[in-house]
């Protein structure tokens, strides 16, 4: 983190430590068992664009915000800048339009930014109701700093310093104006990230009250109301309101669209003004009560110190030591982001607004705001693992949402379901929480809601599974193969949850449906692909095309079968092919929507590195994960590879650094790849999980050996139950791959109940052609040589290409060998259109290179991989004659691998 960016972080860290009351970097609650961890959090990470070349719309950067919040806080007090949509703030901007009270951590649509406050000096000219952005404050980057629970900046054109902090349900603002009689605070009660709506304000001495209307997330027409109270540490010297284009000096109240108000202070003798804001989604009285309970005085330093303490306490749930400073910054900033959502929705008296829009009372903390499609993949398991008490209340809250609104939430904003994204993620979230030990919620009600979603249920009047009838009748979804996978993934989670709570009938029903994933795996293409209602497969398949897929492409979605990688790998042709395809897939790490490569910046791909474990090649996962951690996550403002999506992307990094990943959403399996840090402890009520990595660190990413609770194991996975109590994972790490995890007995479990699984792919052994001398017909260009077809790799466009009139590829095995099968890997497996897969070919063998015998003949083919077994025979030379080079009429033959086996 070079230059002034690093300087601001260091300044913020030191300031936070001083305010916390300790010398150096010691947090106020530091004991022998508590580490000073907030020093490693940099709230600016993820506030600008990443390096993804073609991200999803709104997904170029982390879309995080740098402002003040406490863990799961209702209030997120943060600056909003001009080009920041969808997050509110962009690091590259140098002006601030307001400081507002609500923000999402990393959502992909414009959101929140409710109740904007802006300190200014001087006269009010144009009405802020019609000319709000004309009052924006300009700032110099060197004056900006942030730390957990704290933000500071100086508005140069007003010579005013702004400091922000927060409690769970309130915000604190310390304003240091110049010496002036016209220090003002503008309060915008109408503007939000999604447009201007109705609001109100009433000014009564040093107290302002009213309401704002927000909503409109991702184009929705649904809204919500926030009630607020603002109190100042002194009475203003003047006040006024505006409505539309009219400013009314001395007016104490107004309401309507484009409304707001202001207060004026004389700072000639005292330049500091403190303000505090309480909010509620229930009532003004509750907003006042929240403020009185959590923020009773005007002790900004105390609020800031308490916020730092709350963050340091929760970050200490996971204590890692021994790594480089940059790695600690990335880790603890990720963990900080994980704990920002969902948000507390209930007030201090227990009241909250439910999904039926009525006011209810709960004896536990109620949470809202779930980016379901994003957080089900690893966030749910992580929050269950590191915050089980909070996770219990989260599960209770989701069940309440379902009971009051109809179904478990999908993608919700406050008390509104917005149905953003695809699939049915609520059951996976609740199922994953349960799988990772979360109890204390109504499991019978949860299962009823899961089942209801598949049987005509609606949430706030709309079905979450809008394609369920076609899915059940055809056993796949025609409109979008990725949606079909999402339904099947949810069915798997429902099945596992039903089994866990003892409902065998539902387990059998949903496991059968879970296995319908196979119905969208194209047997010729080798990809998850579109399929018509008549059962026919769309052709050709372009692995890099995102047309007809939800934020992804065939190459990316093909790996989204994490509960049955065994079946998927067998359909692909076996472990060797799967590993080659994975190697090709990781050519790029953040390739975006239209590359046939890995895309860490979006959630469907998050679990793909651990597919290597299922192919008995865990070193592939270790290498890929470490590359992603080092190349796609940084300590700069573009340091997240894509939207954080309410903690989803950050959860990936936390698990990656700990050396494990919940590879099967809805189940209790953790795939292992080895830790980044020499020491890590997950401090839980049921006992501490201790992870040691002898030799761990940068450049040492491969597992050499592992013992779990004192017993050595070569398995590349564990179950949650193995670490549910006090437990130990002791790794030895090294700089090169070992034999650990490479036996077929070591792979994580796949779940085959509910269908007849694909037959096991034959274990073909050593490829006799790999690395041997190869010749062929004239090539398309100098890079696409015969040698590329026998190098054992699909990656980096490694292929033989020929447009000669007679196209052939010949391999010299070096000596006479017994051969019994051949595998040809065509253009589709190299990420090219399957229309270029070879249409017809013959395979010939020879012992002398002169006399040839045709041993295999294939015609009318369009497959991306062809397997040709023969009766065993002796051969030194093998020739592939490409009689029909493609299946779409193109004249160039393209062969990515030609393999020969005994």
HULINLIN-V186488 format. One record per helix or strand. SS is the DSSP state (H for helix, E for strand). FROM is the first residue (numbers start at 1). TO is the last residue. If there is no record, write none. Layout:
BEGIN
SS | FROM | TO
SS | FROM | TO
END
This chain:
BEGIN
H | 3 | 19
H | 38 | 40
E | 49 | 49
E | 61 | 61
E | 68 | 68
E | 77 | 80
E | 95 | 96
E | 98 | 100
E | 116 | 121
H | 128 | 135
E | 137 | 138
H | 141 | 143
E | 145 | 147
E | 150 | 155
H | 156 | 158
E | 160 | 166
E | 170 | 176
E | 183 | 188
E | 191 | 192
E | 195 | 196
E | 198 | 204
E | 207 | 215
H | 217 | 219
E | 223 | 232
E | 238 | 243
E | 246 | 249
E | 253 | 257
E | 259 | 265
E | 272 | 280
H | 284 | 294
H | 300 | 315
E | 318 | 321
H | 325 | 338
E | 343 | 344
E | 351 | 353
E | 359 | 361
E | 367 | 368
E | 370 | 371
H | 372 | 375
H | 379 | 386
H | 388 | 405
E | 411 | 413
E | 416 | 417
H | 426 | 435
H | 443 | 453
E | 459 | 459
E | 462 | 462
H | 468 | 474
H | 481 | 500
H | 504 | 520
E | 521 | 521
E | 528 | 528
E | 531 | 531
E | 537 | 537
H | 554 | 557
H | 565 | 572
H | 575 | 585
E | 590 | 590
E | 599 | 599
H | 603 | 605
H | 608 | 614
H | 618 | 631
H | 648 | 658
E | 660 | 661
E | 669 | 672
E | 679 | 682
E | 689 | 694
E | 697 | 697
E | 700 | 700
E | 702 | 708
E | 711 | 712
E | 717 | 719
H | 720 | 723
E | 727 | 734
H | 744 | 746
E | 773 | 776
E | 779 | 779
H | 786 | 790
E | 800 | 802
E | 808 | 826
H | 827 | 830
H | 834 | 836
E | 840 | 846
E | 853 | 858
E | 865 | 884
E | 893 | 901
END
